[in-house]
Amino acid sequence: MIFFFDTVVVLNDHLEEGILRGENGAIVEVYTNPDEAYEVEFVDEKGKTRVTIVLHPNELVSHTE
């Protein structure tokens, strides 16, 4: 199970958003309706938000798993 503020790893490239497989992000929102999905924030080396995208469970894995 993935929770708010968990750190996750992206399993696929999302080139339109500039996210590559293996990048780390943080869960900032959890959706359960109509489908399970997670809003994931990616930051730059200074901690500034680069992009926030919604991903489905099969597109990411938690660092705690």
mmCIF file as Biopython writes it, N, C-alpha, C and O atoms, coordinates in Angstrom:
data_model
#
loop_
_atom_site.group_PDB
_atom_site.id
_atom_site.type_symbol
_atom_site.label_atom_id
_atom_site.label_alt_id
_atom_site.label_comp_id
_atom_site.label_asym_id
_atom_site.label_entity_id
_atom_site.label_seq_id
_atom_site.pdbx_PDB_ins_code
_atom_site.Cartn_x
_atom_site.Cartn_y
_atom_site.Cartn_z
_atom_site.occupancy
_atom_site.B_iso_or_equiv
_atom_site.auth_seq_id
_atom_site.auth_asym_id
_atom_site.pdbx_PDB_model_num
ATOM 1   N N  . MET A ? 1  ? 0.833   -1.183 0.000   1.0 0.0 1  A 1 
ATOM 2   C CA . MET A ? 1  ? 0.000   0.000  0.000   1.0 0.0 1  A 1 
ATOM 3   C C  . MET A ? 1  ? 0.875   1.242  0.000   1.0 0.0 1  A 1 
ATOM 4   O O  . MET A ? 1  ? 1.920   1.276  0.650   1.0 0.0 1  A 1 
ATOM 5   N N  . ILE A ? 2  ? 0.457   2.233  -0.711  1.0 0.0 2  A 1 
ATOM 6   C CA . ILE A ? 2  ? 1.195   3.489  -0.802  1.0 0.0 2  A 1 
ATOM 7   C C  . ILE A ? 2  ? 0.395   4.564  -0.066  1.0 0.0 2  A 1 
ATOM 8   O O  . ILE A ? 2  ? -0.827  4.637  -0.191  1.0 0.0 2  A 1 
ATOM 9   N N  . PHE A ? 3  ? 1.101   5.397  0.704   1.0 0.0 3  A 1 
ATOM 10  C CA . PHE A ? 3  ? 0.460   6.404  1.545   1.0 0.0 3  A 1 
ATOM 11  C C  . PHE A ? 3  ? 0.982   7.801  1.212   1.0 0.0 3  A 1 
ATOM 12  O O  . PHE A ? 3  ? 1.979   7.966  0.510   1.0 0.0 3  A 1 
ATOM 13  N N  . PHE A ? 4  ? 0.263   8.812  1.747   1.0 0.0 4  A 1 
ATOM 14  C CA . PHE A ? 4  ? 0.714   10.191 1.600   1.0 0.0 4  A 1 
ATOM 15  C C  . PHE A ? 4  ? 2.171   10.322 2.026   1.0 0.0 4  A 1 
ATOM 16  O O  . PHE A ? 4  ? 2.594   9.746  3.028   1.0 0.0 4  A 1 
ATOM 17  N N  . PHE A ? 5  ? 2.922   11.082 1.255   1.0 0.0 5  A 1 
ATOM 18  C CA . PHE A ? 5  ? 4.313   11.435 1.529   1.0 0.0 5  A 1 
ATOM 19  C C  . PHE A ? 5  ? 5.296   10.277 1.391   1.0 0.0 5  A 1 
ATOM 20  O O  . PHE A ? 5  ? 6.481   10.446 1.680   1.0 0.0 5  A 1 
ATOM 21  N N  . ASP A ? 6  ? 4.833   9.104  0.955   1.0 0.0 6  A 1 
ATOM 22  C CA . ASP A ? 6  ? 5.772   8.027  0.641   1.0 0.0 6  A 1 
ATOM 23  C C  . ASP A ? 6  ? 6.660   8.449  -0.517  1.0 0.0 6  A 1 
ATOM 24  O O  . ASP A ? 6  ? 6.242   9.205  -1.394  1.0 0.0 6  A 1 
ATOM 25  N N  . THR A ? 7  ? 7.873   7.961  -0.510  1.0 0.0 7  A 1 
ATOM 26  C CA . THR A ? 7  ? 8.769   8.143  -1.645  1.0 0.0 7  A 1 
ATOM 27  C C  . THR A ? 7  ? 8.596   6.946  -2.564  1.0 0.0 7  A 1 
ATOM 28  O O  . THR A ? 7  ? 8.597   5.798  -2.120  1.0 0.0 7  A 1 
ATOM 29  N N  . VAL A ? 8  ? 8.448   7.233  -3.859  1.0 0.0 8  A 1 
ATOM 30  C CA . VAL A ? 8  ? 8.212   6.178  -4.845  1.0 0.0 8  A 1 
ATOM 31  C C  . VAL A ? 8  ? 9.199   6.289  -5.993  1.0 0.0 8  A 1 
ATOM 32  O O  . VAL A ? 8  ? 9.828   7.326  -6.201  1.0 0.0 8  A 1 
ATOM 33  N N  . VAL A ? 9  ? 9.318   5.195  -6.734  1.0 0.0 9  A 1 
ATOM 34  C CA . VAL A ? 9  ? 10.161  5.143  -7.923  1.0 0.0 9  A 1 
ATOM 35  C C  . VAL A ? 9  ? 9.253   4.891  -9.122  1.0 0.0 9  A 1 
ATOM 36  O O  . VAL A ? 9  ? 8.388   4.016  -9.085  1.0 0.0 9  A 1 
ATOM 37  N N  . VAL A ? 10 ? 9.457   5.661  -10.176 1.0 0.0 10 A 1 
ATOM 38  C CA . VAL A ? 10 ? 8.663   5.527  -11.396 1.0 0.0 10 A 1 
ATOM 39  C C  . VAL A ? 10 ? 9.195   4.359  -12.218 1.0 0.0 10 A 1 
ATOM 40  O O  . VAL A ? 10 ? 10.405  4.216  -12.398 1.0 0.0 10 A 1 
ATOM 41  N N  . LEU A ? 11 ? 8.283   3.524  -12.716 1.0 0.0 11 A 1 
ATOM 42  C CA . LEU A ? 11 ? 8.672   2.338  -13.475 1.0 0.0 11 A 1 
ATOM 43  C C  . LEU A ? 11 ? 8.725   2.553  -14.981 1.0 0.0 11 A 1 
ATOM 44  O O  . LEU A ? 11 ? 9.265   1.716  -15.704 1.0 0.0 11 A 1 
ATOM 45  N N  . ASN A ? 12 ? 8.170   3.670  -15.466 1.0 0.0 12 A 1 
ATOM 46  C CA . ASN A ? 12 ? 8.130   3.947  -16.908 1.0 0.0 12 A 1 
ATOM 47  C C  . ASN A ? 12 ? 8.563   5.380  -17.188 1.0 0.0 12 A 1 
ATOM 48  O O  . ASN A ? 12 ? 8.452   6.248  -16.322 1.0 0.0 12 A 1 
ATOM 49  N N  . ASP A ? 13 ? 9.053   5.623  -18.393 1.0 0.0 13 A 1 
ATOM 50  C CA . ASP A ? 13 ? 9.338   6.988  -18.827 1.0 0.0 13 A 1 
ATOM 51  C C  . ASP A ? 13 ? 8.027   7.733  -19.056 1.0 0.0 13 A 1 
ATOM 52  O O  . ASP A ? 13 ? 7.054   7.163  -19.549 1.0 0.0 13 A 1 
ATOM 53  N N  . HIS A ? 14 ? 8.017   9.000  -18.696 1.0 0.0 14 A 1 
ATOM 54  C CA . HIS A ? 14 ? 6.914   9.924  -18.997 1.0 0.0 14 A 1 
ATOM 55  C C  . HIS A ? 14 ? 7.568   11.144 -19.643 1.0 0.0 14 A 1 
ATOM 56  O O  . HIS A ? 14 ? 7.718   12.198 -19.025 1.0 0.0 14 A 1 
ATOM 57  N N  . LEU A ? 15 ? 7.948   10.967 -20.893 1.0 0.0 15 A 1 
ATOM 58  C CA . LEU A ? 15 ? 8.782   11.949 -21.584 1.0 0.0 15 A 1 
ATOM 59  C C  . LEU A ? 15 ? 8.110   13.303 -21.737 1.0 0.0 15 A 1 
ATOM 60  O O  . LEU A ? 15 ? 8.785   14.332 -21.707 1.0 0.0 15 A 1 
ATOM 61  N N  . GLU A ? 16 ? 6.777   13.320 -21.902 1.0 0.0 16 A 1 
ATOM 62  C CA . GLU A ? 16 ? 6.081   14.600 -22.055 1.0 0.0 16 A 1 
ATOM 63  C C  . GLU A ? 16 ? 6.258   15.481 -20.823 1.0 0.0 16 A 1 
ATOM 64  O O  . GLU A ? 16 ? 6.271   16.708 -20.922 1.0 0.0 16 A 1 
ATOM 65  N N  . GLU A ? 17 ? 6.393   14.841 -19.660 1.0 0.0 17 A 1 
ATOM 66  C CA . GLU A ? 17 ? 6.567   15.566 -18.408 1.0 0.0 17 A 1 
ATOM 67  C C  . GLU A ? 17 ? 8.030   15.672 -17.995 1.0 0.0 17 A 1 
ATOM 68  O O  . GLU A ? 17 ? 8.346   16.330 -17.003 1.0 0.0 17 A 1 
ATOM 69  N N  . GLY A ? 18 ? 8.920   15.037 -18.741 1.0 0.0 18 A 1 
ATOM 70  C CA . GLY A ? 18 ? 10.340  15.074 -18.422 1.0 0.0 18 A 1 
ATOM 71  C C  . GLY A ? 18 ? 10.741  14.121 -17.312 1.0 0.0 18 A 1 
ATOM 72  O O  . GLY A ? 18 ? 11.765  14.328 -16.662 1.0 0.0 18 A 1 
ATOM 73  N N  . ILE A ? 19 ? 9.943   13.067 -17.081 1.0 0.0 19 A 1 
ATOM 74  C CA . ILE A ? 19 ? 10.222  12.095 -16.032 1.0 0.0 19 A 1 
ATOM 75  C C  . ILE A ? 19 ? 10.719  10.801 -16.672 1.0 0.0 19 A 1 
ATOM 76  O O  . ILE A ? 19 ? 10.113  10.289 -17.614 1.0 0.0 19 A 1 
ATOM 77  N N  . LEU A ? 20 ? 11.816  10.284 -16.154 1.0 0.0 20 A 1 
ATOM 78  C CA . LEU A ? 20 ? 12.393  9.060  -16.674 1.0 0.0 20 A 1 
ATOM 79  C C  . LEU A ? 20 ? 12.269  7.925  -15.673 1.0 0.0 20 A 1 
ATOM 80  O O  . LEU A ? 20 ? 12.247  8.141  -14.461 1.0 0.0 20 A 1 
ATOM 81  N N  . ARG A ? 21 ? 12.191  6.727  -16.197 1.0 0.0 21 A 1 
ATOM 82  C CA . ARG A ? 21 ? 12.126  5.521  -15.369 1.0 0.0 21 A 1 
ATOM 83  C C  . ARG A ? 21 ? 13.245  5.558  -14.317 1.0 0.0 21 A 1 
ATOM 84  O O  . ARG A ? 21 ? 14.391  5.888  -14.622 1.0 0.0 21 A 1 
ATOM 85  N N  . GLY A ? 22 ? 12.885  5.214  -13.078 1.0 0.0 22 A 1 
ATOM 86  C CA . GLY A ? 22 ? 13.869  5.187  -12.001 1.0 0.0 22 A 1 
ATOM 87  C C  . GLY A ? 22 ? 13.934  6.449  -11.167 1.0 0.0 22 A 1 
ATOM 88  O O  . GLY A ? 22 ? 14.591  6.467  -10.126 1.0 0.0 22 A 1 
ATOM 89  N N  . GLU A ? 23 ? 13.259  7.514  -11.607 1.0 0.0 23 A 1 
ATOM 90  C CA . GLU A ? 23 ? 13.278  8.752  -10.823 1.0 0.0 23 A 1 
ATOM 91  C C  . GLU A ? 23 ? 12.435  8.605  -9.562  1.0 0.0 23 A 1 
ATOM 92  O O  . GLU A ? 23 ? 11.458  7.857  -9.529  1.0 0.0 23 A 1 
ATOM 93  N N  . ASN A ? 24 ? 12.833  9.336  -8.528  1.0 0.0 24 A 1 
ATOM 94  C CA . ASN A ? 24 ? 12.122  9.339  -7.253  1.0 0.0 24 A 1 
ATOM 95  C C  . ASN A ? 24 ? 11.144  10.500 -7.196  1.0 0.0 24 A 1 
ATOM 96  O O  . ASN A ? 24 ? 11.419  11.595 -7.688  1.0 0.0 24 A 1 
ATOM 97  N N  . GLY A ? 25 ? 10.003  10.237 -6.585  1.0 0.0 25 A 1 
ATOM 98  C CA . GLY A ? 25 ? 9.000   11.269 -6.373  1.0 0.0 25 A 1 
ATOM 99  C C  . GLY A ? 25 ? 8.335   11.048 -5.027  1.0 0.0 25 A 1 
ATOM 100 O O  . GLY A ? 25 ? 8.584   10.045 -4.358  1.0 0.0 25 A 1 
ATOM 101 N N  . ALA A ? 26 ? 7.485   11.991 -4.632  1.0 0.0 26 A 1 
ATOM 102 C CA . ALA A ? 26 ? 6.771   11.894 -3.361  1.0 0.0 26 A 1 
ATOM 103 C C  . ALA A ? 26 ? 5.270   11.936 -3.615  1.0 0.0 26 A 1 
ATOM 104 O O  . ALA A ? 26 ? 4.792   12.716 -4.439  1.0 0.0 26 A 1 
ATOM 105 N N  . ILE A ? 27 ? 4.538   11.097 -2.905  1.0 0.0 27 A 1 
ATOM 106 C CA . ILE A ? 27 ? 3.083   11.071 -3.020  1.0 0.0 27 A 1 
ATOM 107 C C  . ILE A ? 27 ? 2.513   12.304 -2.316  1.0 0.0 27 A 1 
ATOM 108 O O  . ILE A ? 27 ? 2.769   12.528 -1.133  1.0 0.0 27 A 1 
ATOM 109 N N  . VAL A ? 28 ? 1.736   13.100 -3.058  1.0 0.0 28 A 1 
ATOM 110 C CA . VAL A ? 28 ? 1.121   14.293 -2.470  1.0 0.0 28 A 1 
ATOM 111 C C  . VAL A ? 28 ? -0.400  14.209 -2.456  1.0 0.0 28 A 1 
ATOM 112 O O  . VAL A ? 28 ? -1.056  15.056 -1.849  1.0 0.0 28 A 1 
ATOM 113 N N  . GLU A ? 29 ? -0.971  13.205 -3.114  1.0 0.0 29 A 1 
ATOM 114 C CA . GLU A ? 29 ? -2.416  12.990 -3.084  1.0 0.0 29 A 1 
ATOM 115 C C  . GLU A ? 29 ? -2.702  11.543 -3.434  1.0 0.0 29 A 1 
ATOM 116 O O  . GLU A ? 29 ? -2.015  10.945 -4.263  1.0 0.0 29 A 1 
ATOM 117 N N  . VAL A ? 30 ? -3.718  10.987 -2.799  1.0 0.0 30 A 1 
ATOM 118 C CA . VAL A ? 30 ? -4.140  9.611  -3.068  1.0 0.0 30 A 1 
ATOM 119 C C  . VAL A ? 30 ? -5.582  9.652  -3.544  1.0 0.0 30 A 1 
ATOM 120 O O  . VAL A ? 30 ? -6.438  10.244 -2.888  1.0 0.0 30 A 1 
ATOM 121 N N  . TYR A ? 31 ? -5.856  9.024  -4.685  1.0 0.0 31 A 1 
ATOM 122 C CA . TYR A ? 31 ? -7.203  8.968  -5.245  1.0 0.0 31 A 1 
ATOM 123 C C  . TYR A ? 31 ? -7.706  7.532  -5.199  1.0 0.0 31 A 1 
ATOM 124 O O  . TYR A ? 31 ? -6.953  6.592  -5.455  1.0 0.0 31 A 1 
ATOM 125 N N  . THR A ? 32 ? -8.983  7.369  -4.870  1.0 0.0 32 A 1 
ATOM 126 C CA . THR A ? 32 ? -9.574  6.041  -4.835  1.0 0.0 32 A 1 
ATOM 127 C C  . THR A ? 32 ? -10.798 5.910  -5.724  1.0 0.0 32 A 1 
ATOM 128 O O  . THR A ? 32 ? -11.275 4.798  -5.954  1.0 0.0 32 A 1 
ATOM 129 N N  . ASN A ? 33 ? -11.316 7.023  -6.226  1.0 0.0 33 A 1 
ATOM 130 C CA . ASN A ? 33 ? -12.526 6.992  -7.035  1.0 0.0 33 A 1 
ATOM 131 C C  . ASN A ? 33 ? -12.349 7.863  -8.259  1.0 0.0 33 A 1 
ATOM 132 O O  . ASN A ? 33 ? -11.999 9.030  -8.084  1.0 0.0 33 A 1 
ATOM 133 N N  . PRO A ? 34 ? -12.552 7.419  -9.452  1.0 0.0 34 A 1 
ATOM 134 C CA . PRO A ? 34 ? -13.131 6.131  -9.814  1.0 0.0 34 A 1 
ATOM 135 C C  . PRO A ? 34 ? -12.111 4.987  -9.791  1.0 0.0 34 A 1 
ATOM 136 O O  . PRO A ? 34 ? -12.499 3.820  -9.744  1.0 0.0 34 A 1 
ATOM 137 N N  . ASP A ? 35 ? -10.817 5.308  -9.823  1.0 0.0 35 A 1 
ATOM 138 C CA . ASP A ? 35 ? -9.768  4.287  -9.793  1.0 0.0 35 A 1 
ATOM 139 C C  . ASP A ? 35 ? -8.685  4.719  -8.819  1.0 0.0 35 A 1 
ATOM 140 O O  . ASP A ? 35 ? -8.546  5.902  -8.506  1.0 0.0 35 A 1 
ATOM 141 N N  . GLU A ? 36 ? -7.920  3.742  -8.346  1.0 0.0 36 A 1 
ATOM 142 C CA . GLU A ? 36 ? -6.774  4.047  -7.495  1.0 0.0 36 A 1 
ATOM 143 C C  . GLU A ? 36 ? -5.707  4.738  -8.333  1.0 0.0 36 A 1 
ATOM 144 O O  . GLU A ? 36 ? -5.332  4.255  -9.401  1.0 0.0 36 A 1 
ATOM 145 N N  . ALA A ? 37 ? -5.225  5.871  -7.838  1.0 0.0 37 A 1 
ATOM 146 C CA . ALA A ? 37 ? -4.174  6.625  -8.516  1.0 0.0 37 A 1 
ATOM 147 C C  . ALA A ? 37 ? -3.481  7.519  -7.491  1.0 0.0 37 A 1 
ATOM 148 O O  . ALA A ? 37 ? -3.998  7.753  -6.399  1.0 0.0 37 A 1 
ATOM 149 N N  . TYR A ? 38 ? -2.312  8.007  -7.863  1.0 0.0 38 A 1 
ATOM 150 C CA . TYR A ? 38 ? -1.500  8.798  -6.947  1.0 0.0 38 A 1 
ATOM 151 C C  . TYR A ? 38 ? -0.955  10.025 -7.668  1.0 0.0 38 A 1 
ATOM 152 O O  . TYR A ? 38 ? -0.454  9.929  -8.788  1.0 0.0 38 A 1 
ATOM 153 N N  . GLU A ? 39 ? -1.059  11.170 -7.018  1.0 0.0 39 A 1 
ATOM 154 C CA . GLU A ? 39 ? -0.421  12.374 -7.530  1.0 0.0 39 A 1 
ATOM 155 C C  . GLU A ? 39 ? 0.994   12.390 -6.964  1.0 0.0 39 A 1 
ATOM 156 O O  . GLU A ? 39 ? 1.191   12.340 -5.750  1.0 0.0 39 A 1 
ATOM 157 N N  . VAL A ? 40 ? 1.967   12.460 -7.854  1.0 0.0 40 A 1 
ATOM 158 C CA . VAL A ? 40 ? 3.370   12.340 -7.465  1.0 0.0 40 A 1 
ATOM 159 C C  . VAL A ? 40 ? 4.098   13.622 -7.838  1.0 0.0 40 A 1 
ATOM 160 O O  . VAL A ? 40 ? 3.996   14.101 -8.968  1.0 0.0 40 A 1 
ATOM 161 N N  . GLU A ? 41 ? 4.833   14.172 -6.876  1.0 0.0 41 A 1 
ATOM 162 C CA . GLU A ? 41 ? 5.605   15.393 -7.093  1.0 0.0 41 A 1 
ATOM 163 C C  . GLU A ? 41 ? 7.074   15.035 -7.283  1.0 0.0 41 A 1 
ATOM 164 O O  . GLU A ? 41 ? 7.637   14.226 -6.546  1.0 0.0 41 A 1 
ATOM 165 N N  . PHE A ? 42 ? 7.676   15.652 -8.282  1.0 0.0 42 A 1 
ATOM 166 C CA . PHE A ? 42 ? 9.094   15.485 -8.563  1.0 0.0 42 A 1 
ATOM 167 C C  . PHE A ? 42 ? 9.766   16.838 -8.395  1.0 0.0 42 A 1 
ATOM 168 O O  . PHE A ? 42 ? 9.275   17.852 -8.891  1.0 0.0 42 A 1 
ATOM 169 N N  . VAL A ? 43 ? 10.892  16.845 -7.694  1.0 0.0 43 A 1 
ATOM 170 C CA . VAL A ? 43 ? 11.587  18.100 -7.416  1.0 0.0 43 A 1 
ATOM 171 C C  . VAL A ? 43 ? 12.984  18.088 -8.027  1.0 0.0 43 A 1 
ATOM 172 O O  . VAL A ? 43 ? 13.542  17.034 -8.333  1.0 0.0 43 A 1 
ATOM 173 N N  . ASP A ? 44 ? 13.532  19.295 -8.195  1.0 0.0 44 A 1 
ATOM 174 C CA . ASP A ? 44 ? 14.896  19.407 -8.701  1.0 0.0 44 A 1 
ATOM 175 C C  . ASP A ? 44 ? 15.882  19.326 -7.537  1.0 0.0 44 A 1 
ATOM 176 O O  . ASP A ? 44 ? 15.479  19.125 -6.392  1.0 0.0 44 A 1 
ATOM 177 N N  . GLU A ? 45 ? 17.157  19.481 -7.828  1.0 0.0 45 A 1 
ATOM 178 C CA . GLU A ? 45 ? 18.189  19.345 -6.794  1.0 0.0 45 A 1 
ATOM 179 C C  . GLU A ? 45 ? 18.113  20.425 -5.718  1.0 0.0 45 A 1 
ATOM 180 O O  . GLU A ? 45 ? 18.716  20.279 -4.655  1.0 0.0 45 A 1 
ATOM 181 N N  . LYS A ? 46 ? 17.380  21.508 -5.981  1.0 0.0 46 A 1 
ATOM 182 C CA . LYS A ? 46 ? 17.200  22.571 -4.987  1.0 0.0 46 A 1 
ATOM 183 C C  . LYS A ? 46 ? 15.903  22.409 -4.194  1.0 0.0 46 A 1 
ATOM 184 O O  . LYS A ? 46 ? 15.605  23.216 -3.313  1.0 0.0 46 A 1 
ATOM 185 N N  . GLY A ? 47 ? 15.128  21.359 -4.510  1.0 0.0 47 A 1 
ATOM 186 C CA . GLY A ? 47 ? 13.884  21.112 -3.806  1.0 0.0 47 A 1 
ATOM 187 C C  . GLY A ? 47 ? 12.673  21.803 -4.401  1.0 0.0 47 A 1 
ATOM 188 O O  . GLY A ? 47 ? 11.580  21.743 -3.838  1.0 0.0 47 A 1 
ATOM 189 N N  . LYS A ? 48 ? 12.864  22.463 -5.544  1.0 0.0 48 A 1 
ATOM 190 C CA . LYS A ? 48 ? 11.757  23.146 -6.220  1.0 0.0 48 A 1 
ATOM 191 C C  . LYS A ? 48 ? 10.991  22.146 -7.089  1.0 0.0 48 A 1 
ATOM 192 O O  . LYS A ? 48 ? 11.594  21.318 -7.772  1.0 0.0 48 A 1 
ATOM 193 N N  . THR A ? 49 ? 9.667   22.228 -7.057  1.0 0.0 49 A 1 
ATOM 194 C CA . THR A ? 49 ? 8.842   21.314 -7.833  1.0 0.0 49 A 1 
ATOM 195 C C  . THR A ? 49 ? 9.115   21.459 -9.322  1.0 0.0 49 A 1 
ATOM 196 O O  . THR A ? 49 ? 9.027   22.552 -9.881  1.0 0.0 49 A 1 
ATOM 197 N N  . ARG A ? 50 ? 9.452   20.326 -9.963  1.0 0.0 50 A 1 
ATOM 198 C CA . ARG A ? 50 ? 9.626   20.280 -11.416 1.0 0.0 50 A 1 
ATOM 199 C C  . ARG A ? 50 ? 8.300   20.012 -12.094 1.0 0.0 50 A 1 
ATOM 200 O O  . ARG A ? 50 ? 7.916   20.700 -13.040 1.0 0.0 50 A 1 
ATOM 201 N N  . VAL A ? 51 ? 7.599   18.989 -11.591 1.0 0.0 51 A 1 
ATOM 202 C CA . VAL A ? 51 ? 6.333   18.573 -12.186 1.0 0.0 51 A 1 
ATOM 203 C C  . VAL A ? 51 ? 5.574   17.723 -11.176 1.0 0.0 51 A 1 
ATOM 204 O O  . VAL A ? 51 ? 6.169   17.056 -10.329 1.0 0.0 51 A 1 
ATOM 205 N N  . THR A ? 52 ? 4.265   17.759 -11.281 1.0 0.0 52 A 1 
ATOM 206 C CA . THR A ? 52 ? 3.391   16.889 -10.502 1.0 0.0 52 A 1 
ATOM 207 C C  . THR A ? 52 ? 2.487   16.169 -11.492 1.0 0.0 52 A 1 
ATOM 208 O O  . THR A ? 52 ? 1.807   16.807 -12.296 1.0 0.0 52 A 1 
ATOM 209 N N  . ILE A ? 53 ? 2.478   14.832 -11.434 1.0 0.0 53 A 1 
ATOM 210 C CA . ILE A ? 53 ? 1.656   14.044 -12.359 1.0 0.0 53 A 1 
ATOM 211 C C  . ILE A ? 53 ? 0.893   12.962 -11.594 1.0 0.0 53 A 1 
ATOM 212 O O  . ILE A ? 53 ? 1.280   12.560 -10.496 1.0 0.0 53 A 1 
ATOM 213 N N  . VAL A ? 54 ? -0.194  12.504 -12.202 1.0 0.0 54 A 1 
ATOM 214 C CA . VAL A ? 54 ? -0.987  11.432 -11.623 1.0 0.0 54 A 1 
ATOM 215 C C  . VAL A ? 54 ? -0.571  10.114 -12.259 1.0 0.0 54 A 1 
ATOM 216 O O  . VAL A ? 54 ? -0.521  9.985  -13.482 1.0 0.0 54 A 1 
ATOM 217 N N  . LEU A ? 55 ? -0.271  9.130  -11.402 1.0 0.0 55 A 1 
ATOM 218 C CA . LEU A ? 55 ? 0.160   7.814  -11.869 1.0 0.0 55 A 1 
ATOM 219 C C  . LEU A ? 55 ? -0.701  6.728  -11.241 1.0 0.0 55 A 1 
ATOM 220 O O  . LEU A ? 55 ? -1.226  6.891  -10.140 1.0 0.0 55 A 1 
ATOM 221 N N  . HIS A ? 56 ? -0.834  5.630  -11.952 1.0 0.0 56 A 1 
ATOM 222 C CA . HIS A ? 56 ? -1.574  4.472  -11.460 1.0 0.0 56 A 1 
ATOM 223 C C  . HIS A ? 56 ? -0.612  3.536  -10.724 1.0 0.0 56 A 1 
ATOM 224 O O  . HIS A ? 56 ? 0.602   3.617  -10.915 1.0 0.0 56 A 1 
ATOM 225 N N  . PRO A ? 57 ? -1.151  2.654  -9.888  1.0 0.0 57 A 1 
ATOM 226 C CA . PRO A ? 57 ? -0.298  1.774  -9.076  1.0 0.0 57 A 1 
ATOM 227 C C  . PRO A ? 57 ? 0.711   0.945  -9.874  1.0 0.0 57 A 1 
ATOM 228 O O  . PRO A ? 57 ? 1.801   0.659  -9.380  1.0 0.0 57 A 1 
ATOM 229 N N  . ASN A ? 58 ? 0.361   0.562  -11.089 1.0 0.0 58 A 1 
ATOM 230 C CA . ASN A ? 58 ? 1.281   -0.251 -11.904 1.0 0.0 58 A 1 
ATOM 231 C C  . ASN A ? 58 ? 2.405   0.574  -12.512 1.0 0.0 58 A 1 
ATOM 232 O O  . ASN A ? 58 ? 3.260   0.018  -13.202 1.0 0.0 58 A 1 
ATOM 233 N N  . GLU A ? 59 ? 2.432   1.882  -12.277 1.0 0.0 59 A 1 
ATOM 234 C CA . GLU A ? 59 ? 3.452   2.756  -12.853 1.0 0.0 59 A 1 
ATOM 235 C C  . GLU A ? 59 ? 4.503   3.181  -11.837 1.0 0.0 59 A 1 
ATOM 236 O O  . GLU A ? 59 ? 5.415   3.938  -12.169 1.0 0.0 59 A 1 
ATOM 237 N N  . LEU A ? 60 ? 4.381   2.697  -10.592 1.0 0.0 60 A 1 
ATOM 238 C CA . LEU A ? 60 ? 5.334   3.114  -9.564  1.0 0.0 60 A 1 
ATOM 239 C C  . LEU A ? 60 ? 5.467   2.036  -8.496  1.0 0.0 60 A 1 
ATOM 240 O O  . LEU A ? 60 ? 4.640   1.130  -8.395  1.0 0.0 60 A 1 
ATOM 241 N N  . VAL A ? 61 ? 6.512   2.154  -7.713  1.0 0.0 61 A 1 
ATOM 242 C CA . VAL A ? 61 ? 6.735   1.245  -6.582  1.0 0.0 61 A 1 
ATOM 243 C C  . VAL A ? 61 ? 7.247   2.074  -5.407  1.0 0.0 61 A 1 
ATOM 244 O O  . VAL A ? 61 ? 8.047   2.994  -5.575  1.0 0.0 61 A 1 
ATOM 245 N N  . SER A ? 62 ? 6.767   1.725  -4.217  1.0 0.0 62 A 1 
ATOM 246 C CA . SER A ? 62 ? 7.180   2.423  -3.017  1.0 0.0 62 A 1 
ATOM 247 C C  . SER A ? 62 ? 8.588   1.996  -2.605  1.0 0.0 62 A 1 
ATOM 248 O O  . SER A ? 62 ? 8.972   0.844  -2.809  1.0 0.0 62 A 1 
ATOM 249 N N  . HIS A ? 63 ? 9.349   2.910  -2.031  1.0 0.0 63 A 1 
ATOM 250 C CA . HIS A ? 63 ? 10.675  2.557  -1.507  1.0 0.0 63 A 1 
ATOM 251 C C  . HIS A ? 63 ? 10.571  1.599  -0.344  1.0 0.0 63 A 1 
ATOM 252 O O  . HIS A ? 63 ? 11.541  0.912  -0.024  1.0 0.0 63 A 1 
ATOM 253 N N  . THR A ? 64 ? 9.414   1.534  0.300   1.0 0.0 64 A 1 
ATOM 254 C CA . THR A ? 64 ? 9.245   0.660  1.456   1.0 0.0 64 A 1 
ATOM 255 C C  . THR A ? 64 ? 8.898   -0.774 1.066   1.0 0.0 64 A 1 
ATOM 256 O O  . THR A ? 64 ? 8.914   -1.662 1.919   1.0 0.0 64 A 1 
ATOM 257 N N  . GLU A ? 65 ? 8.583   -1.016 -0.213  1.0 0.0 65 A 1 
ATOM 258 C CA . GLU A ? 65 ? 8.215   -2.371 -0.650  1.0 0.0 65 A 1 
ATOM 259 C C  . GLU A ? 65 ? 9.452   -3.201 -0.933  1.0 0.0 65 A 1 
ATOM 260 O O  . GLU A ? 65 ? 9.340   -4.367 -1.312  1.0 0.0 65 A 1 
#
